[in-house]
Amino acid sequence: MSTEPALMTLTAVAKAIADKKVSSHEVTRAVLHRIAEWQPRLNAYMAIESEQALAAAAEADAALAKGNSRGPLHGVPLAHKDMYYEAGKVVTCGSLIRRDFVPKTTATALQRLKDAGQVRLGSLQMVEFAYGPTGHNVHYGAVRNPWNVEHITGGSSSGSGSAVAARLTFAALGSDTGGSVRMPAHFCGVTGLKTTVGRVSRAGAMPLSQSLDTVGPLAQTAEDCALLLGLMAGADPEDLTASTQPVPDYLAATRQSLKGLKIGVPTAFYVDDLDPEVARILDETVATLKKEGAEIVKVELPDQRQLSAASQLVLAAEAAAYHKRWMIERPQDYGAQVLMRLQNGLTIPAVTYLEAMRWRGPALAAHNAAVNGIDAVIAPSAPVPAPTIAESDVGNGPGAEAVIQRLTRFTRPVNYLGLPSLSIPSGFTKAGLPVGMQLIGRSFEEAVLLRIGAAFQRATDFHARVPKLA
């Protein structure tokens, strides 16, 4: 790992600041320098708060000099997806409708990172209302992939994926309702954790689908994600859907080997119609995991197409319910694709929605039976590497739904079941685009996924590669 401050991992830079080997001010200045270089090409940031960040970093250094540390992230500069409410700060949610929205409260997940000592750099771009898988935004422009700016980042946590990959923040919160953490992780070559529904409080996070929304981090490494999850997870009186289950030591899990773990490779669906380079990287990833001590077995999963269809029904109906008033009062302020998808949600009968919700329990039981004795399932995060911005800019045209379905095919079933999934950088195409594989786990067993991801990253360097400014 590089010792240049902006290129360090989250865990490494946090330790360096704590050990006073580098100052928060020095680190923040280095990251702001990279932001100044990269932002004109990537459009990853919604707002950059340079002066405030440097002032906060100086305060963090002064506190540490007096022996006062706020926590594991003391003095570490971070930015997050612009859908996490922070009292007194504009939170646009990637939209025109909320371009001037200033919340009075702060999201629980964000507050817990602030309490741990993070320094705010600003906020990161996102797809309008987190409803889109590509990274396009008609209001604020597409976010670009740092490995090739002609290609998409994936959405909806587009700025998070791009900024982490380009080292414009050490980590970033995203959200995953249909794949919005894992797709940017896959397309941008970073590590992204979709948490179990209820593992992290959603209080103060912009809602999209109350049944599917999850809060999760994007970072360079599984170890970084473990650090953040350990800080954020746990019960919250502001969100009664947040689980009261104990929070394990996720960082300890990342130091374990793969010996004794059994990883399943699906016999169908996740291995069908793959881009040849994605298929190659899947085989290479499985081979590495086996070499590192994991037992590899075949696993026959229930029909994933039904899970994907049910996920889409739930998401569409719940998103439409949340946006109904704005669709009536301000339809002109939506982008064409987002408005089309929200309006489609209004056409779903209540009976159909309730049937999809009622089937969720039996579907999870069937999945658990299929993976009995298996610690995790490995599959591509998406069937293709990042397409270009131009070819995926389909708006609300006749091909829009097909593009969306193609990109989200492998992520939606996991959302419907509410399971955790970790996307890890697993290789590169001949054209230099990153490819990610997702590890799908059992409910509340993020520690197992982080253990596997960290072991894979000790054996490979895909996560450590840094894009170059053209």
C-alpha positions as CSV (number, residue, x, y, z in Angstrom):
1,M,0.0,0.0,0.0
2,S,1.2,3.5,-0.8
3,T,2.2,5.7,2.1
4,E,1.2,8.9,0.1
5,P,-1.6,10.1,2.4
6,A,-4.4,10.3,-0.2
7,L,-3.7,6.8,-1.5
8,M,-3.7,5.0,1.8
9,T,-6.6,2.7,2.9
10,L,-9.1,4.0,5.4
11,T,-7.7,1.8,8.2
12,A,-4.1,2.7,7.4
13,V,-4.7,6.4,7.3
14,A,-6.8,6.3,10.5
15,K,-3.9,4.5,12.3
16,A,-1.3,6.9,10.9
17,I,-3.3,9.9,12.2
18,A,-3.8,8.2,15.6
19,D,-0.1,7.4,15.8
20,K,0.7,11.1,14.8
21,K,2.8,9.9,11.8
22,V,0.7,12.2,9.6
23,S,-1.6,15.0,10.6
24,S,-5.3,15.2,9.7
25,H,-4.6,18.6,8.0
26,E,-1.9,17.0,5.8
27,V,-4.1,14.2,4.9
28,T,-7.1,16.4,4.2
29,R,-5.0,18.8,2.1
30,A,-3.7,15.8,0.0
31,V,-7.2,14.5,-0.7
32,L,-8.5,18.0,-1.6
33,H,-5.6,18.3,-4.0
34,R,-6.7,15.1,-5.8
35,I,-10.3,16.3,-5.8
36,A,-9.2,19.5,-7.5
37,E,-7.4,17.4,-10.2
38,W,-10.1,14.8,-10.7
39,Q,-13.4,16.5,-10.1
40,P,-13.6,18.3,-13.5
41,R,-13.3,14.9,-15.2
42,L,-15.4,12.8,-12.9
43,N,-18.2,15.0,-11.6
44,A,-18.1,12.8,-8.5
45,Y,-18.8,15.5,-5.9
46,M,-22.0,17.4,-5.4
47,A,-20.4,19.8,-2.9
48,I,-16.8,20.4,-1.9
49,E,-16.2,22.1,1.4
50,S,-12.5,22.7,1.3
51,E,-12.2,25.5,3.9
52,Q,-14.5,23.9,6.4
53,A,-12.7,20.5,6.0
54,L,-9.3,22.1,6.6
55,A,-10.5,23.9,9.6
56,A,-12.0,20.7,11.0
57,A,-8.8,18.9,10.3
58,A,-6.8,21.5,12.2
59,E,-9.2,21.2,15.1
60,A,-8.8,17.4,15.1
61,D,-5.0,17.8,15.2
62,A,-5.2,20.2,18.1
63,A,-7.4,17.8,20.0
64,L,-5.1,14.9,19.4
65,A,-2.1,16.9,20.5
66,K,-3.9,17.3,23.8
67,G,-4.5,13.6,24.0
68,N,-8.2,13.8,23.0
69,S,-9.3,11.4,20.4
70,R,-12.9,11.2,19.3
71,G,-12.7,7.7,18.0
72,P,-11.4,5.3,15.3
73,L,-11.9,7.8,12.5
74,H,-10.4,10.8,14.3
75,G,-9.3,13.3,11.7
76,V,-10.1,11.1,8.7
77,P,-11.7,13.1,5.8
78,L,-14.7,11.5,4.3
79,A,-17.6,12.3,1.9
80,H,-20.9,10.4,1.5
81,K,-23.7,10.0,-0.9
82,D,-25.9,13.1,-1.0
83,M,-28.9,11.4,0.6
84,Y,-27.8,11.2,4.2
85,Y,-29.3,14.0,6.1
86,E,-27.0,16.3,8.0
87,A,-28.5,19.0,10.1
88,G,-27.9,22.4,8.5
89,K,-26.4,21.1,5.2
90,V,-28.2,21.0,1.9
91,V,-29.1,17.4,0.9
92,T,-30.3,17.3,-2.7
93,C,-30.9,13.5,-3.1
94,G,-29.6,14.1,-6.6
95,S,-32.9,15.9,-7.5
96,L,-34.3,19.3,-8.4
97,I,-37.1,18.7,-6.0
98,R,-34.8,18.7,-3.0
99,R,-32.0,21.0,-4.3
100,D,-32.6,23.4,-1.5
101,F,-33.6,20.9,1.2
102,V,-31.9,21.5,4.6
103,P,-32.7,18.8,7.2
104,K,-32.9,19.6,10.9
105,T,-31.6,16.2,12.0
106,T,-28.7,14.0,11.0
107,A,-28.9,10.4,9.7
108,T,-28.0,7.9,12.4
109,A,-25.4,6.2,10.3
110,L,-23.7,9.5,9.5
111,Q,-23.9,10.7,13.1
112,R,-22.1,7.5,14.2
113,L,-19.2,8.2,11.8
114,K,-19.1,11.8,13.0
115,D,-19.0,10.7,16.6
116,A,-16.1,8.5,15.6
117,G,-14.2,11.5,14.5
118,Q,-14.5,11.8,10.7
119,V,-13.9,15.2,9.0
120,R,-16.5,16.2,6.3
121,L,-15.2,16.9,2.8
122,G,-18.5,17.6,1.2
123,S,-21.2,15.4,-0.4
124,L,-21.1,13.0,-3.3
125,Q,-23.2,12.8,-6.5
126,M,-25.9,10.2,-7.0
127,V,-28.7,9.1,-9.3
128,E,-31.9,11.2,-8.9
129,F,-33.6,9.9,-5.8
130,A,-31.4,6.8,-5.9
131,Y,-33.6,5.3,-8.6
132,G,-31.3,4.1,-11.4
133,P,-28.4,1.7,-12.0
134,T,-26.2,3.6,-14.4
135,G,-25.0,6.8,-12.8
136,H,-26.8,9.2,-15.2
137,N,-28.4,12.3,-13.8
138,V,-30.2,14.7,-16.1
139,H,-30.0,17.5,-13.5
140,Y,-26.4,17.4,-12.4
141,G,-24.7,15.4,-15.2
142,A,-23.4,11.8,-15.3
143,V,-20.7,10.7,-12.9
144,R,-17.7,9.3,-14.8
145,N,-15.7,6.2,-14.2
146,P,-12.0,7.0,-13.3
147,W,-10.7,4.0,-15.2
148,N,-12.3,5.3,-18.4
149,V,-14.3,8.5,-18.3
150,E,-16.4,7.4,-21.3
151,H,-17.9,4.6,-19.2
152,I,-20.5,4.5,-16.4
153,T,-19.9,4.2,-12.7
154,G,-23.0,2.3,-12.0
155,G,-25.7,3.7,-9.7
156,S,-27.3,4.9,-7.7
157,S,-24.2,5.5,-5.5
158,S,-22.3,6.8,-8.5
159,G,-20.3,9.5,-6.8
160,S,-19.4,7.1,-4.0
161,G,-18.0,4.5,-6.4
162,S,-16.1,7.0,-8.5
163,A,-14.7,9.0,-5.6
164,V,-13.4,6.0,-3.7
165,A,-11.8,4.5,-6.8
166,A,-10.0,7.8,-7.7
167,R,-9.0,8.2,-4.0
168,L,-11.0,11.4,-3.6
169,T,-12.3,10.0,-0.3
170,F,-11.1,7.1,1.8
171,A,-14.6,5.6,1.9
172,A,-18.2,6.6,1.4
173,L,-21.6,5.6,2.4
174,G,-23.9,4.3,-0.3
175,S,-27.3,2.7,-0.3
176,D,-28.4,-0.6,-1.8
177,T,-32.1,-1.2,-2.7
178,G,-31.6,-3.0,-6.0
179,G,-27.8,-3.1,-6.2
180,S,-26.8,0.5,-5.7
181,V,-23.7,-0.3,-3.6
182,R,-22.6,-3.4,-5.5
183,M,-22.9,-2.1,-9.0
184,P,-20.7,1.0,-8.5
185,A,-18.2,-1.2,-6.6
186,H,-18.1,-3.6,-9.5
187,F,-17.9,-1.0,-12.3
188,C,-15.3,1.2,-10.4
189,G,-13.1,-1.5,-8.9
190,V,-13.8,-0.9,-5.2
191,T,-15.2,-2.9,-2.3
192,G,-18.9,-2.4,-1.5
193,L,-21.0,-4.0,1.3
194,K,-24.7,-4.4,1.0
195,T,-25.8,-5.1,4.5
196,T,-28.6,-7.3,5.9
197,V,-31.9,-5.4,6.0
198,G,-32.0,-3.9,9.5
199,R,-28.3,-4.2,10.3
200,V,-27.7,-0.5,10.0
201,S,-30.3,2.2,10.9
202,R,-31.9,4.0,8.1
203,A,-33.1,6.9,10.2
204,G,-32.3,10.1,8.3
205,A,-31.4,8.3,5.1
206,M,-33.6,9.3,2.1
207,P,-36.1,6.5,1.7
208,L,-36.8,4.7,-1.6
209,S,-38.3,1.3,-0.6
210,Q,-39.0,0.7,3.0
211,S,-38.8,-3.0,2.6
212,L,-35.5,-3.2,0.6
213,D,-33.4,-0.1,1.6
214,T,-30.0,-0.8,3.2
215,V,-27.2,1.4,4.3
216,G,-23.6,0.3,3.4
217,P,-20.1,1.5,2.8
218,L,-17.9,1.6,-0.3
219,A,-14.1,1.6,0.4
220,Q,-10.8,0.2,-0.9
221,T,-10.8,-2.9,1.2
222,A,-13.0,-5.4,3.1
223,E,-11.0,-4.3,6.2
224,D,-12.2,-0.7,5.6
225,C,-15.8,-1.8,5.2
226,A,-15.5,-3.8,8.4
227,L,-14.3,-0.8,10.3
228,L,-17.2,1.3,9.1
229,L,-19.8,-1.4,9.7
230,G,-18.7,-1.9,13.2
231,L,-19.1,1.8,13.9
232,M,-22.6,2.1,12.3
233,A,-24.4,-1.2,13.0
234,G,-26.8,-1.7,15.9
235,A,-30.1,-0.8,17.4
236,D,-31.5,2.7,17.0
237,P,-34.5,4.3,18.8
238,E,-35.0,6.5,15.8
239,D,-35.5,3.4,13.5
240,L,-37.4,0.6,15.1
241,T,-36.6,-1.7,12.1
242,A,-32.9,-1.5,13.0
243,S,-31.9,-4.9,14.5
244,T,-31.1,-5.4,18.2
245,Q,-28.8,-8.3,17.4
246,P,-25.3,-8.0,18.9
247,V,-22.7,-6.3,16.7
248,P,-19.8,-8.7,16.2
249,D,-16.1,-7.7,15.9
250,Y,-16.0,-7.3,12.1
251,L,-12.3,-6.3,12.1
252,A,-11.3,-9.4,13.9
253,A,-13.1,-11.5,11.2
254,T,-11.0,-9.9,8.5
255,R,-7.8,-11.3,10.1
256,Q,-9.0,-14.9,9.7
257,S,-8.0,-17.3,6.9
258,L,-10.4,-19.1,4.6
259,K,-9.7,-22.6,6.1
260,G,-12.9,-24.3,7.1
261,L,-15.2,-22.2,4.9
262,K,-17.3,-23.6,2.2
263,I,-18.1,-21.4,-0.8
264,G,-20.8,-22.2,-3.3
265,V,-20.7,-21.6,-7.1
266,P,-24.2,-21.4,-8.6
267,T,-25.0,-23.9,-11.3
268,A,-27.3,-21.6,-13.2
269,F,-28.6,-17.9,-13.5
270,Y,-25.4,-16.2,-12.2
271,V,-23.3,-18.1,-14.6
272,D,-25.6,-17.8,-17.6
273,D,-25.1,-15.3,-20.5
274,L,-21.9,-13.8,-19.0
275,D,-19.6,-11.5,-20.8
276,P,-16.6,-13.7,-21.6
277,E,-14.2,-11.6,-19.6
278,V,-16.5,-11.6,-16.6
279,A,-16.8,-15.4,-16.9
280,R,-13.0,-15.7,-17.0
281,I,-12.6,-13.5,-13.9
282,L,-15.2,-15.6,-12.0
283,D,-13.2,-18.7,-12.7
284,E,-10.0,-17.0,-11.6
285,T,-11.5,-15.7,-8.4
286,V,-12.9,-19.2,-7.5
287,A,-9.4,-20.6,-8.2
288,T,-7.8,-18.1,-5.9
289,L,-10.3,-18.7,-3.1
290,K,-9.7,-22.5,-3.4
291,K,-5.9,-21.9,-3.3
292,E,-6.3,-19.8,-0.1
293,G,-8.1,-22.7,1.7
294,A,-11.8,-22.5,0.9
295,E,-13.8,-25.5,-0.1
296,I,-15.6,-24.9,-3.4
297,V,-18.9,-26.6,-4.1
298,K,-21.6,-26.4,-6.6
299,V,-24.9,-25.0,-5.4
300,E,-28.4,-25.2,-7.0
301,L,-30.4,-22.1,-6.0
302,P,-34.1,-21.6,-6.3
303,D,-35.3,-19.7,-9.4
304,Q,-33.6,-16.4,-9.1
305,R,-35.8,-14.8,-11.9
306,Q,-38.8,-15.0,-9.6
307,L,-36.9,-13.3,-6.9
308,S,-35.8,-10.5,-9.2
309,A,-39.4,-10.0,-10.5
310,A,-40.7,-9.8,-6.9
311,S,-38.0,-7.4,-6.0
312,Q,-38.9,-5.1,-8.8
313,L,-42.6,-5.2,-7.8
314,V,-41.9,-4.3,-4.2
315,L,-39.5,-1.5,-5.1
316,A,-41.7,0.1,-7.8
317,A,-44.8,0.1,-5.6
318,E,-43.1,1.5,-2.5
319,A,-41.2,4.1,-4.4
320,A,-44.3,5.3,-6.1
321,A,-46.1,5.5,-2.8
322,Y,-43.4,7.7,-1.4
323,H,-43.3,10.0,-4.4
324,K,-47.0,10.2,-5.2
325,R,-47.5,13.8,-3.9
326,W,-44.5,15.1,-5.9
327,M,-45.6,13.2,-9.0
328,I,-48.9,15.1,-8.8
329,E,-47.6,18.5,-7.9
330,R,-44.1,18.6,-9.6
331,P,-43.9,16.0,-12.4
332,Q,-41.9,18.5,-14.5
333,D,-39.1,18.5,-11.9
334,Y,-38.3,14.8,-12.4
335,G,-35.9,13.4,-15.0
336,A,-37.8,11.5,-17.7
337,Q,-36.5,8.0,-16.8
338,V,-37.1,8.4,-13.0
339,L,-40.6,9.8,-13.6
340,M,-41.5,6.9,-16.0
341,R,-40.3,4.3,-13.4
342,L,-42.2,6.0,-10.6
343,Q,-45.4,6.2,-12.7
344,N,-45.1,2.5,-13.6
345,G,-45.2,1.8,-9.8
346,L,-48.6,3.4,-9.6
347,T,-50.1,0.8,-11.9
348,I,-49.2,-2.2,-9.6
349,P,-52.3,-3.6,-8.0
350,A,-52.3,-3.8,-4.2
351,V,-53.0,-7.5,-4.4
352,T,-49.9,-8.0,-6.6
353,Y,-47.7,-6.1,-4.1
354,L,-49.1,-8.0,-1.1
355,E,-48.5,-11.3,-2.8
356,A,-44.9,-10.3,-3.5
357,M,-44.4,-9.3,0.1
358,R,-46.1,-12.5,1.4
359,W,-43.9,-14.7,-0.7
360,R,-40.7,-13.2,0.8
361,G,-40.6,-15.4,3.9
362,P,-41.0,-18.7,2.0
363,A,-38.5,-17.6,-0.6
364,L,-35.9,-16.9,2.1
365,A,-36.6,-20.3,3.7
366,A,-36.1,-22.0,0.3
367,H,-32.9,-20.1,-0.2
368,N,-31.6,-21.1,3.2
369,A,-32.4,-24.7,2.6
370,A,-30.5,-24.6,-0.7
371,V,-27.4,-23.1,0.9
372,N,-27.5,-25.2,4.1
373,G,-23.9,-25.9,5.1
374,I,-22.5,-23.3,2.7
375,D,-20.9,-20.1,4.2
376,A,-21.3,-17.9,1.1
377,V,-22.2,-18.0,-2.5
378,I,-20.0,-16.3,-5.1
379,A,-21.4,-14.7,-8.3
380,P,-20.6,-11.8,-10.6
381,S,-22.0,-8.5,-9.3
382,A,-23.1,-7.8,-12.9
383,P,-23.0,-9.9,-16.1
384,V,-21.0,-7.2,-18.0
385,P,-18.2,-4.7,-17.4
386,A,-19.1,-1.0,-17.4
387,P,-20.9,0.0,-20.6
388,T,-20.2,3.4,-22.0
389,I,-22.2,6.5,-20.9
390,A,-23.5,7.0,-24.4
391,E,-24.8,3.5,-25.0
392,S,-26.6,3.3,-21.6
393,D,-28.1,6.8,-21.9
394,V,-31.6,5.5,-22.8
395,G,-33.8,8.0,-20.8
396,N,-37.4,6.8,-20.9
397,G,-37.2,5.3,-24.3
398,P,-38.4,1.8,-25.3
399,G,-35.0,0.2,-24.5
400,A,-34.7,1.8,-21.0
401,E,-36.2,-1.1,-19.0
402,A,-34.1,-3.7,-20.9
403,V,-30.9,-1.8,-20.0
404,I,-31.9,-1.6,-16.3
405,Q,-32.9,-5.3,-16.2
406,R,-29.6,-6.3,-17.8
407,L,-27.4,-4.4,-15.3
408,T,-29.4,-5.3,-12.1
409,R,-30.1,-9.0,-12.9
410,F,-27.6,-10.4,-10.4
411,T,-28.2,-7.9,-7.6
412,R,-32.0,-7.8,-7.2
413,P,-32.6,-11.3,-5.8
414,V,-30.3,-10.5,-2.9
415,N,-32.3,-7.3,-2.1
416,Y,-35.6,-9.2,-2.1
417,L,-34.3,-11.8,0.3
418,G,-32.8,-9.0,2.5
419,L,-29.4,-10.8,2.6
420,P,-25.9,-9.3,2.9
421,S,-23.5,-9.3,0.0
422,L,-20.0,-8.0,-0.5
423,S,-18.7,-6.9,-3.9
424,I,-14.9,-7.2,-4.2
425,P,-12.6,-6.1,-7.0
426,S,-11.7,-9.3,-8.8
427,G,-9.9,-8.5,-12.0
428,F,-9.7,-6.3,-15.0
429,T,-10.8,-6.7,-18.6
430,K,-8.3,-6.4,-21.5
431,A,-9.6,-2.8,-22.0
432,G,-8.6,-2.0,-18.4
433,L,-12.1,-1.9,-16.8
434,P,-12.5,-3.5,-13.4
435,V,-14.8,-6.4,-12.6
436,G,-16.3,-7.3,-9.3
437,M,-17.6,-10.5,-7.7
438,Q,-20.2,-10.6,-5.0
439,L,-20.2,-12.9,-2.0
440,I,-23.7,-13.6,-0.9
441,G,-24.1,-14.6,2.8
442,R,-26.7,-15.6,5.4
443,S,-28.7,-13.0,7.3
444,F,-26.5,-10.9,9.7
445,E,-23.4,-12.9,8.7
446,E,-21.5,-9.9,7.2
447,A,-18.5,-11.0,9.3
448,V,-18.1,-14.2,7.1
449,L,-18.2,-12.2,3.9
450,L,-15.7,-9.7,5.2
451,R,-13.5,-12.5,6.3
452,I,-13.6,-14.0,2.8
453,G,-13.1,-10.6,1.1
454,A,-10.1,-9.8,3.2
455,A,-8.4,-13.1,2.6
456,F,-8.9,-12.7,-1.1
457,Q,-7.4,-9.2,-0.9
458,R,-4.4,-10.5,0.9
459,A,-3.8,-12.8,-2.1
460,T,-4.5,-10.2,-4.8
461,D,-3.9,-6.6,-5.6
462,F,-6.9,-5.6,-7.6
463,H,-8.2,-3.4,-4.8
464,A,-4.9,-1.6,-4.5
465,R,-4.6,-0.5,-8.1
466,V,-5.2,3.2,-8.7
467,P,-6.5,4.8,-11.9
468,K,-4.3,7.4,-13.6
469,L,-5.4,10.9,-14.5
470,A,-5.4,11.0,-18.3
